[in-house]
């Protein structure tokens, strides 16, 4: 079954502690509603740094990525439907949904080998 990564972009948590708690409860209910499809729930990010090709490091991010989760769904359409119902969208966040692919080592092709 395909796996999808949901990348959380932006989002503005409510300043009011009660509203913030209410949001977390709605988010937890959303995760619970997905059941066993959730492989890796709610991985938030903080203290992001960027490492450049020349080795320099700077604090901050070149994207608005604020977290991720990994979910197993039958299709992209099903994953997008789940994303549309995510409470993260209620706090001015957006979700980027991508199907994860398994990388494998390239197979040697004897037809392309040079003779010894």
N, CA, C and O atoms as CSV, one atom per row, in Angstrom:
chain,resi,resn,atom,element,x,y,z
A,1,UNK,N,N,0.850,-1.175,0.000
A,1,UNK,CA,C,0.000,0.000,0.000
A,1,UNK,C,C,0.893,1.234,0.000
A,1,UNK,O,O,1.858,1.302,0.762
A,2,UNK,N,N,0.581,2.205,-0.844
A,2,UNK,CA,C,1.416,3.410,-0.921
A,2,UNK,C,C,1.453,4.183,0.400
A,2,UNK,O,O,0.504,4.172,1.185
A,3,UNK,N,N,2.575,4.846,0.609
A,3,UNK,CA,C,2.735,5.714,1.765
A,3,UNK,C,C,2.876,7.146,1.262
A,3,UNK,O,O,3.488,7.405,0.226
A,4,UNK,N,N,2.293,8.068,2.029
A,4,UNK,CA,C,2.306,9.473,1.656
A,4,UNK,C,C,2.884,10.289,2.798
A,4,UNK,O,O,2.637,10.010,3.971
A,5,UNK,N,N,3.655,11.299,2.435
A,5,UNK,CA,C,4.160,12.228,3.435
A,5,UNK,C,C,3.306,13.490,3.348
A,5,UNK,O,O,3.090,14.042,2.269
A,6,UNK,N,N,2.835,13.923,4.490
A,6,UNK,CA,C,2.100,15.176,4.605
A,6,UNK,C,C,3.072,16.171,5.221
A,6,UNK,O,O,3.463,16.019,6.378
A,7,UNK,N,N,3.463,17.179,4.466
A,7,UNK,CA,C,4.384,18.203,4.952
A,7,UNK,C,C,3.551,19.403,5.372
A,7,UNK,O,O,2.774,19.945,4.586
A,8,UNK,N,N,3.725,19.806,6.620
A,8,UNK,CA,C,3.008,20.948,7.168
A,8,UNK,C,C,3.797,22.212,6.860
A,8,UNK,O,O,4.980,22.309,7.185
A,9,UNK,N,N,3.136,23.180,6.229
A,9,UNK,CA,C,3.772,24.442,5.864
A,9,UNK,C,C,3.080,25.582,6.602
A,9,UNK,O,O,1.861,25.740,6.524
A,10,UNK,N,N,3.866,26.363,7.312
A,10,UNK,CA,C,3.318,27.511,8.025
A,10,UNK,C,C,2.476,27.110,9.211
A,10,UNK,O,O,2.844,26.226,9.984
A,11,UNK,N,N,1.351,27.764,9.345
A,11,UNK,CA,C,0.455,27.535,10.465
A,11,UNK,C,C,0.712,28.540,11.567
A,11,UNK,O,O,1.854,28.912,11.837
A,12,UNK,N,N,-0.364,28.975,12.199
A,12,UNK,CA,C,-0.267,29.958,13.277
A,12,UNK,C,C,-1.049,29.435,14.470
A,12,UNK,O,O,-2.277,29.519,14.491
A,13,UNK,N,N,-0.354,28.899,15.461
A,13,UNK,CA,C,-1.047,28.404,16.650
A,13,UNK,C,C,-1.736,29.560,17.356
A,13,UNK,O,O,-1.189,30.661,17.428
A,14,UNK,N,N,-2.938,29.316,17.882
A,14,UNK,CA,C,-3.639,30.370,18.618
A,14,UNK,C,C,-2.829,30.826,19.828
A,14,UNK,O,O,-2.166,30.023,20.483
A,15,UNK,N,N,-2.893,32.120,20.112
A,15,UNK,CA,C,-2.206,32.675,21.284
A,15,UNK,C,C,-2.889,32.252,22.578
A,15,UNK,O,O,-2.230,32.031,23.594
A,16,UNK,N,N,-4.193,32.143,22.535
A,16,UNK,CA,C,-4.965,31.777,23.711
A,16,UNK,C,C,-4.724,30.307,24.047
A,16,UNK,O,O,-4.940,29.448,23.193
A,17,UNK,N,N,-4.280,29.993,25.273
A,17,UNK,CA,C,-3.986,28.602,25.639
A,17,UNK,C,C,-5.178,27.651,25.484
A,17,UNK,O,O,-5.001,26.495,25.102
A,18,UNK,N,N,-6.381,28.130,25.778
A,18,UNK,CA,C,-7.565,27.270,25.623
A,18,UNK,C,C,-7.828,26.958,24.153
A,18,UNK,O,O,-8.154,25.822,23.807
A,19,UNK,N,N,-7.686,27.961,23.288
A,19,UNK,CA,C,-7.872,27.746,21.854
A,19,UNK,C,C,-6.788,26.812,21.310
A,19,UNK,O,O,-7.062,25.953,20.472
A,20,UNK,N,N,-5.559,26.989,21.793
A,20,UNK,CA,C,-4.451,26.130,21.365
A,20,UNK,C,C,-4.739,24.677,21.763
A,20,UNK,O,O,-4.542,23.764,20.962
A,21,UNK,N,N,-5.202,24.466,22.991
A,21,UNK,CA,C,-5.530,23.119,23.461
A,21,UNK,C,C,-6.675,22.533,22.639
A,21,UNK,O,O,-6.652,21.351,22.295
A,22,UNK,N,N,-7.665,23.347,22.328
A,22,UNK,CA,C,-8.788,22.896,21.508
A,22,UNK,C,C,-8.301,22.460,20.125
A,22,UNK,O,O,-8.753,21.447,19.591
A,23,UNK,N,N,-7.376,23.234,19.552
A,23,UNK,CA,C,-6.811,22.868,18.246
A,23,UNK,C,C,-6.081,21.529,18.336
A,23,UNK,O,O,-6.275,20.667,17.478
A,24,UNK,N,N,-5.248,21.341,19.356
A,24,UNK,CA,C,-4.519,20.077,19.496
A,24,UNK,C,C,-5.486,18.905,19.659
A,24,UNK,O,O,-5.231,17.820,19.135
A,25,UNK,N,N,-6.578,19.106,20.368
A,25,UNK,CA,C,-7.567,18.034,20.535
A,25,UNK,C,C,-8.228,17.695,19.203
A,25,UNK,O,O,-8.424,16.518,18.898
A,26,UNK,N,N,-8.578,18.712,18.400
A,26,UNK,CA,C,-9.156,18.457,17.070
A,26,UNK,C,C,-8.153,17.723,16.187
A,26,UNK,O,O,-8.515,16.809,15.446
A,27,UNK,N,N,-6.896,18.133,16.274
A,27,UNK,CA,C,-5.854,17.479,15.476
A,27,UNK,C,C,-5.690,16.009,15.911
A,27,UNK,O,O,-5.559,15.125,15.064
A,28,UNK,N,N,-5.697,15.754,17.203
A,28,UNK,CA,C,-5.574,14.382,17.703
A,28,UNK,C,C,-6.763,13.526,17.260
A,28,UNK,O,O,-6.592,12.362,16.896
A,29,UNK,N,N,-7.961,14.101,17.292
A,29,UNK,CA,C,-9.148,13.368,16.813
A,29,UNK,C,C,-9.011,13.046,15.326
A,29,UNK,O,O,-9.393,11.964,14.880
A,30,UNK,N,N,-8.456,14.005,14.554
A,30,UNK,CA,C,-8.245,13.764,13.128
A,30,UNK,C,C,-7.284,12.590,12.934
A,30,UNK,O,O,-7.556,11.688,12.143
A,31,UNK,N,N,-6.159,12.603,13.659
A,31,UNK,CA,C,-5.209,11.488,13.566
A,31,UNK,C,C,-5.880,10.180,13.962
A,31,UNK,O,O,-5.718,9.167,13.281
A,32,UNK,N,N,-6.629,10.196,15.055
A,32,UNK,CA,C,-7.319,8.991,15.520
A,32,UNK,C,C,-8.304,8.483,14.464
A,32,UNK,O,O,-8.475,7.274,14.304
A,33,UNK,N,N,-8.949,9.401,13.746
A,33,UNK,CA,C,-9.925,8.993,12.727
A,33,UNK,C,C,-9.265,8.253,11.572
A,33,UNK,O,O,-9.928,7.500,10.859
A,34,UNK,N,N,-7.964,8.459,11.381
A,34,UNK,CA,C,-7.243,7.779,10.300
A,34,UNK,C,C,-6.809,6.373,10.701
A,34,UNK,O,O,-6.403,5.582,9.850
A,35,UNK,N,N,-6.891,6.063,11.985
A,35,UNK,CA,C,-6.611,4.712,12.487
A,35,UNK,C,C,-5.221,4.223,12.151
A,35,UNK,O,O,-4.228,4.931,12.319
A,36,UNK,N,N,-5.175,2.975,11.666
A,36,UNK,CA,C,-3.893,2.322,11.372
A,36,UNK,C,C,-3.187,2.887,10.140
A,36,UNK,O,O,-2.060,2.495,9.838
A,37,UNK,N,N,-3.837,3.797,9.435
A,37,UNK,CA,C,-3.190,4.408,8.264
A,37,UNK,C,C,-2.028,5.298,8.679
A,37,UNK,O,O,-1.119,5.554,7.889
A,38,UNK,N,N,-2.059,5.769,9.924
A,38,UNK,CA,C,-1.008,6.680,10.396
A,38,UNK,C,C,0.221,5.864,10.773
A,38,UNK,O,O,0.181,5.042,11.689
A,39,UNK,N,N,1.304,6.101,10.060
A,39,UNK,CA,C,2.561,5.394,10.323
A,39,UNK,C,C,3.427,6.194,11.287
A,39,UNK,O,O,3.979,5.650,12.243
A,40,UNK,N,N,3.539,7.488,11.024
A,40,UNK,CA,C,4.359,8.369,11.846
A,40,UNK,C,C,3.589,9.670,12.030
A,40,UNK,O,O,3.602,10.524,11.144
A,41,UNK,N,N,2.915,9.832,13.176
A,41,UNK,CA,C,2.065,11.002,13.353
A,41,UNK,C,C,2.828,12.240,13.804
A,41,UNK,O,O,3.802,12.145,14.550
A,42,UNK,N,N,2.386,13.371,13.355
A,42,UNK,CA,C,2.727,14.676,13.909
A,42,UNK,C,C,4.161,14.831,14.381
A,42,UNK,O,O,4.438,14.770,15.578
A,43,UNK,N,N,5.064,15.030,13.446
A,43,UNK,CA,C,6.456,15.296,13.790
A,43,UNK,C,C,6.706,16.786,13.553
A,43,UNK,O,O,7.000,17.189,12.428
A,44,UNK,N,N,6.592,17.610,14.607
A,44,UNK,CA,C,6.835,19.046,14.426
A,44,UNK,C,C,8.328,19.346,14.376
A,44,UNK,O,O,9.144,18.582,14.891
A,45,UNK,N,N,8.671,20.461,13.752
A,45,UNK,CA,C,10.060,20.881,13.650
A,45,UNK,C,C,10.293,22.140,14.473
A,45,UNK,O,O,9.383,22.945,14.670
A,46,UNK,N,N,11.530,22.302,14.952
A,46,UNK,CA,C,11.955,23.544,15.583
A,46,UNK,C,C,13.466,23.657,15.436
A,46,UNK,O,O,14.146,22.679,15.124
A,47,UNK,N,N,13.972,24.839,15.660
A,47,UNK,CA,C,15.402,25.118,15.603
A,47,UNK,C,C,16.020,24.646,14.280
A,47,UNK,O,O,17.044,23.964,14.267
A,48,UNK,N,N,15.381,25.020,13.180
A,48,UNK,CA,C,15.829,24.629,11.846
A,48,UNK,C,C,17.044,25.442,11.424
A,48,UNK,O,O,17.105,26.649,11.656
A,49,UNK,N,N,18.002,24.781,10.809
A,49,UNK,CA,C,19.189,25.432,10.254
A,49,UNK,C,C,19.379,24.958,8.818
A,49,UNK,O,O,18.969,23.855,8.457
A,50,UNK,N,N,19.988,25.784,8.026
A,50,UNK,CA,C,20.249,25.463,6.628
A,50,UNK,C,C,21.753,25.291,6.444
A,50,UNK,O,O,22.533,26.151,6.850
A,51,UNK,N,N,22.156,24.186,5.835
A,51,UNK,CA,C,23.560,23.922,5.514
A,51,UNK,C,C,23.712,24.096,4.001
A,51,UNK,O,O,23.060,23.405,3.218
A,52,UNK,N,N,24.571,25.017,3.608
A,52,UNK,CA,C,24.801,25.306,2.196
A,52,UNK,C,C,25.850,24.358,1.620
A,52,UNK,O,O,26.562,23.678,2.358
A,53,UNK,N,N,25.932,24.326,0.308
A,53,UNK,CA,C,26.897,23.462,-0.379
A,53,UNK,C,C,28.333,23.779,0.033
A,53,UNK,O,O,29.183,22.888,0.048
A,54,UNK,N,N,28.613,25.047,0.370
A,54,UNK,CA,C,29.972,25.413,0.770
A,54,UNK,C,C,30.244,25.133,2.252
A,54,UNK,O,O,31.325,25.437,2.758
A,55,UNK,N,N,29.251,24.548,2.947
A,55,UNK,CA,C,29.439,24.186,4.346
A,55,UNK,C,C,28.984,25.232,5.351
A,55,UNK,O,O,28.959,24.964,6.552
A,56,UNK,N,N,28.622,26.431,4.873
A,56,UNK,CA,C,28.145,27.448,5.813
A,56,UNK,C,C,26.782,27.058,6.354
A,56,UNK,O,O,25.984,26.408,5.679
A,57,UNK,N,N,26.535,27.472,7.590
A,57,UNK,CA,C,25.291,27.138,8.271
A,57,UNK,C,C,24.627,28.434,8.723
A,57,UNK,O,O,25.284,29.331,9.251
A,58,UNK,N,N,23.328,28.516,8.510
A,58,UNK,CA,C,22.594,29.688,8.986
A,58,UNK,C,C,21.298,29.231,9.640
A,58,UNK,O,O,20.688,28.256,9.202
A,59,UNK,N,N,20.876,29.933,10.688
A,59,UNK,CA,C,19.620,29.578,11.334
A,59,UNK,C,C,18.440,29.955,10.448
A,59,UNK,O,O,18.536,30.859,9.618
A,60,UNK,N,N,17.341,29.261,10.632
A,60,UNK,CA,C,16.145,29.554,9.860
A,60,UNK,C,C,15.913,28.502,8.802
A,60,UNK,O,O,16.543,27.445,8.800
A,61,UNK,N,N,15.008,28.807,7.914
A,61,UNK,CA,C,14.610,27.838,6.903
A,61,UNK,C,C,14.400,28.532,5.568
A,61,UNK,O,O,14.026,29.704,5.522
A,62,UNK,N,N,14.638,27.816,4.498
A,62,UNK,CA,C,14.352,28.349,3.171
A,62,UNK,C,C,12.935,27.989,2.754
A,62,UNK,O,O,12.477,28.412,1.693
A,63,UNK,N,N,12.234,27.212,3.577
A,63,UNK,CA,C,10.838,26.871,3.322
A,63,UNK,C,C,10.041,27.180,4.577
A,63,UNK,O,O,10.608,27.536,5.610
A,64,UNK,N,N,8.764,27.047,4.487
A,64,UNK,CA,C,7.900,27.284,5.647
A,64,UNK,C,C,7.555,25.964,6.344
A,64,UNK,O,O,6.597,25.897,7.114
A,65,UNK,N,N,8.346,24.906,6.069
A,65,UNK,CA,C,8.035,23.587,6.607
A,65,UNK,C,C,8.084,23.607,8.133
A,65,UNK,O,O,9.083,24.002,8.736
A,66,UNK,N,N,6.970,23.167,8.746
A,66,UNK,CA,C,6.894,23.188,10.203
A,66,UNK,C,C,6.676,21.803,10.805
A,66,UNK,O,O,6.601,21.662,12.025
A,67,UNK,N,N,6.574,20.783,9.958
A,67,UNK,CA,C,6.416,19.426,10.469
A,67,UNK,C,C,6.005,18.475,9.362
A,67,UNK,O,O,5.891,18.863,8.200
A,68,UNK,N,N,5.784,17.219,9.741
A,68,UNK,CA,C,5.362,16.206,8.773
A,68,UNK,C,C,4.688,15.051,9.481
A,68,UNK,O,O,4.799,14.900,10.698
A,69,UNK,N,N,3.997,14.248,8.720
A,69,UNK,CA,C,3.528,12.943,9.182
A,69,UNK,C,C,3.526,12.015,7.975
A,69,UNK,O,O,3.499,12.464,6.829
A,70,UNK,N,N,3.555,10.726,8.248
A,70,UNK,CA,C,3.553,9.716,7.182
A,70,UNK,C,C,2.314,8.864,7.358
A,70,UNK,O,O,2.030,8.363,8.446
A,71,UNK,N,N,1.574,8.709,6.258
A,71,UNK,CA,C,0.292,8.015,6.289
A,71,UNK,C,C,0.236,7.017,5.138
A,71,UNK,O,O,0.701,7.299,4.034
A,72,UNK,N,N,-0.335,5.856,5.409
A,72,UNK,CA,C,-0.517,4.813,4.391
A,72,UNK,C,C,-1.952,4.898,3.881
A,72,UNK,O,O,-2.899,4.796,4.661
A,73,UNK,N,N,-2.111,5.083,2.583
A,73,UNK,CA,C,-3.434,5.177,1.953
A,73,UNK,C,C,-3.416,4.362,0.663
A,73,UNK,O,O,-2.355,4.062,0.117
A,74,UNK,N,N,-4.607,4.012,0.189
A,74,UNK,CA,C,-4.710,3.226,-1.037
A,74,UNK,C,C,-4.367,4.028,-2.287
A,74,UNK,O,O,-3.914,3.463,-3.282
A,75,UNK,N,N,-4.580,5.350,-2.242
A,75,UNK,CA,C,-4.379,6.151,-3.448
A,75,UNK,C,C,-4.080,7.601,-3.074
A,75,UNK,O,O,-4.284,8.023,-1.936
A,76,UNK,N,N,-3.597,8.342,-4.052
A,76,UNK,CA,C,-3.367,9.764,-3.858
A,76,UNK,C,C,-4.681,10.470,-3.559
A,76,UNK,O,O,-4.725,11.373,-2.724
A,77,UNK,N,N,-5.736,10.072,-4.226
A,77,UNK,CA,C,-7.040,10.697,-4.000
A,77,UNK,C,C,-7.475,10.536,-2.548
A,77,UNK,O,O,-7.998,11.475,-1.947
A,78,UNK,N,N,-7.259,9.340,-1.978
A,78,UNK,CA,C,-7.604,9.094,-0.584
A,78,UNK,C,C,-6.728,9.939,0.348
A,78,UNK,O,O,-7.214,10.469,1.348
A,79,UNK,N,N,-5.455,10.061,0.024
A,79,UNK,CA,C,-4.544,10.879,0.834
A,79,UNK,C,C,-4.958,12.353,0.779
A,79,UNK,O,O,-4.929,13.042,1.799
A,80,UNK,N,N,-5.337,12.832,-0.393
A,80,UNK,CA,C,-5.765,14.224,-0.526
A,80,UNK,C,C,-7.062,14.482,0.245
A,80,UNK,O,O,-7.235,15.551,0.828
A,81,UNK,N,N,-7.966,13.510,0.247
A,81,UNK,CA,C,-9.204,13.658,1.016
A,81,UNK,C,C,-8.884,13.765,2.507
A,81,UNK,O,O,-9.483,14.578,3.211
A,82,UNK,N,N,-7.952,12.957,2.989
A,82,UNK,CA,C,-7.544,13.029,4.395
A,82,UNK,C,C,-6.914,14.384,4.688
A,82,UNK,O,O,-7.176,14.973,5.737
A,83,UNK,N,N,-6.094,14.880,3.783
A,83,UNK,CA,C,-5.435,16.174,3.985
A,83,UNK,C,C,-6.468,17.302,4.047
A,83,UNK,O,O,-6.336,18.223,4.853
A,84,UNK,N,N,-7.482,17.230,3.204
A,84,UNK,CA,C,-8.507,18.279,3.190
A,84,UNK,C,C,-9.249,18.390,4.520
A,84,UNK,O,O,-9.794,19.447,4.839
A,85,UNK,N,N,-9.273,17.310,5.296
A,85,UNK,CA,C,-10.002,17.328,6.565
A,85,UNK,C,C,-9.090,17.603,7.770
A,85,UNK,O,O,-9.542,17.529,8.912
A,86,UNK,N,N,-7.821,17.917,7.525
A,86,UNK,CA,C,-6.865,18.136,8.610
A,86,UNK,C,C,-7.073,19.495,9.283
A,86,UNK,O,O,-7.135,20.514,8.595
A,87,UNK,N,N,-7.182,19.528,10.608
A,87,UNK,CA,C,-7.359,20.787,11.332
A,87,UNK,C,C,-6.198,21.776,11.189
A,87,UNK,O,O,-6.353,22.954,11.514
A,88,UNK,N,N,-5.054,21.320,10.714
A,88,UNK,CA,C,-3.934,22.237,10.496
A,88,UNK,C,C,-4.324,23.341,9.520
A,88,UNK,O,O,-3.815,24.459,9.604
A,89,UNK,N,N,-5.223,23.028,8.599
A,89,UNK,CA,C,-5.674,24.018,7.620
A,89,UNK,C,C,-6.447,25.154,8.293
A,89,UNK,O,O,-6.519,26.260,7.757
A,90,UNK,N,N,-7.025,24.882,9.464
A,90,UNK,CA,C,-7.809,25.877,10.193
A,90,UNK,C,C,-6.936,26.961,10.831
A,90,UNK,O,O,-7.445,28.013,11.217
A,91,UNK,N,N,-5.639,26.717,10.946
A,91,UNK,CA,C,-4.750,27.704,11.579
A,91,UNK,C,C,-3.813,28.338,10.540
A,91,UNK,O,O,-2.655,28.648,10.823
A,92,UNK,N,N,-4.356,28.516,9.334
A,92,UNK,CA,C,-3.640,29.156,8.228
A,92,UNK,C,C,-2.419,28.372,7.770
A,92,UNK,O,O,-1.469,28.945,7.236
A,93,UNK,N,N,-2.447,27.071,7.977
A,93,UNK,CA,C,-1.389,26.219,7.466
A,93,UNK,C,C,-1.812,25.608,6.142
A,93,UNK,O,O,-2.992,25.614,5.792
A,94,UNK,N,N,-0.859,25.089,5.422
A,94,UNK,CA,C,-1.144,24.341,4.204
A,94,UNK,C,C,-0.441,22.994,4.308
A,94,UNK,O,O,0.508,22.825,5.073
A,95,UNK,N,N,-0.921,22.054,3.532
A,95,UNK,CA,C,-0.322,20.722,3.509
A,95,UNK,C,C,0.171,20.415,2.104
A,95,UNK,O,O,-0.520,20.667,1.117
A,96,UNK,N,N,1.355,19.875,2.033
A,96,UNK,CA,C,1.893,19.386,0.772
A,96,UNK,C,C,1.894,17.866,0.888
A,96,UNK,O,O,2.494,17.309,1.806
A,97,UNK,N,N,1.222,17.199,-0.042
A,97,UNK,CA,C,1.070,15.748,0.014
A,97,UNK,C,C,1.860,15.130,-1.129
A,97,UNK,O,O,1.685,15.503,-2.289
A,98,UNK,N,N,2.733,14.181,-0.794
A,98,UNK,CA,C,3.547,13.510,-1.811
A,98,UNK,C,C,3.554,12.016,-1.553
A,98,UNK,O,O,3.631,11.575,-0.406
A,99,UNK,N,N,3.472,11.239,-2.623
A,99,UNK,CA,C,3.634,9.799,-2.472
A,99,UNK,C,C,5.117,9.510,-2.295
A,99,UNK,O,O,5.959,10.029,-3.027
A,100,UNK,N,N,5.418,8.680,-1.319
A,100,UNK,CA,C,6.800,8.301,-1.075
A,100,UNK,C,C,7.128,7.103,-1.962
A,100,UNK,O,O,6.317,6.187,-2.101
A,101,UNK,N,N,8.306,7.113,-2.553
A,101,UNK,CA,C,8.719,5.985,-3.381
A,101,UNK,C,C,9.928,5.327,-2.739
A,101,UNK,O,O,10.739,5.980,-2.083
A,102,UNK,N,N,10.028,4.047,-2.939
A,102,UNK,CA,C,11.155,3.307,-2.385
A,102,UNK,C,C,12.297,3.353,-3.383
A,102,UNK,O,O,12.147,2.991,-4.549
A,103,UNK,N,N,13.426,3.801,-2.902
A,103,UNK,CA,C,14.590,3.864,-3.779
A,103,UNK,C,C,15.316,2.531,-3.713
A,103,UNK,O,O,15.442,1.923,-2.650
A,104,UNK,N,N,15.782,2.095,-4.857
A,104,UNK,CA,C,16.540,0.854,-4.897
A,104,UNK,C,C,17.829,1.098,-5.661
A,104,UNK,O,O,17.957,2.062,-6.416
A,105,UNK,N,N,18.766,0.215,-5.450
A,105,UNK,CA,C,20.045,0.334,-6.142
A,105,UNK,C,C,19.838,0.040,-7.621
A,105,UNK,O,O,19.073,-0.855,-7.978
A,106,UNK,N,N,20.519,0.789,-8.479
A,106,UNK,CA,C,20.389,0.515,-9.917
A,106,UNK,C,C,20.847,-0.915,-10.229
A,106,UNK,O,O,21.845,-1.393,-9.689
A,107,UNK,N,N,20.119,-1.567,-11.085
A,107,UNK,CA,C,20.475,-2.919,-11.507
A,107,UNK,C,C,21.551,-2.824,-12.583
A,107,UNK,O,O,21.488,-1.973,-13.470
A,108,UNK,N,N,22.538,-3.709,-12.489
A,108,UNK,CA,C,23.564,-3.745,-13.535
A,108,UNK,C,C,22.934,-4.295,-14.801
A,108,UNK,O,O,22.153,-5.246,-14.763
A,109,UNK,N,N,23.279,-3.689,-15.907
A,109,UNK,CA,C,22.748,-4.104,-17.191
A,109,UNK,C,C,23.871,-4.723,-18.009
A,109,UNK,O,O,24.692,-3.998,-18.571
A,110,UNK,N,N,23.923,-6.061,-18.088
A,110,UNK,CA,C,25.022,-6.714,-18.818
A,110,UNK,C,C,25.136,-6.251,-20.257
A,110,UNK,O,O,26.234,-6.272,-20.814
A,111,UNK,N,N,24.051,-5.837,-20.873
A,111,UNK,CA,C,24.101,-5.399,-22.274
A,111,UNK,C,C,24.900,-4.107,-22.409
A,111,UNK,O,O,25.445,-3.836,-23.478
A,112,UNK,N,N,24.980,-3.312,-21.357
A,112,UNK,CA,C,25.719,-2.050,-21.418
A,112,UNK,C,C,27.140,-2.164,-20.909
A,112,UNK,O,O,27.886,-1.185,-20.938
A,113,UNK,N,N,27.530,-3.345,-20.441
A,113,UNK,CA,C,28.874,-3.515,-19.918
A,113,UNK,C,C,29.871,-3.521,-21.062
A,113,UNK,O,O,29.590,-4.033,-22.146
A,114,UNK,N,N,31.051,-2.939,-20.807
A,114,UNK,CA,C,32.112,-2.953,-21.812
A,114,UNK,C,C,32.839,-4.296,-21.728
A,114,UNK,O,O,33.039,-4.833,-20.638
A,115,UNK,N,N,33.229,-4.832,-22.877
A,115,UNK,CA,C,33.964,-6.095,-22.848
A,115,UNK,C,C,35.314,-5.918,-22.170
A,115,UNK,O,O,35.924,-4.852,-22.257
A,116,UNK,N,N,35.775,-6.957,-21.496
A,116,UNK,CA,C,37.058,-6.910,-20.791
A,116,UNK,C,C,38.198,-7.150,-21.716
A,116,UNK,O,O,39.352,-7.144,-21.288
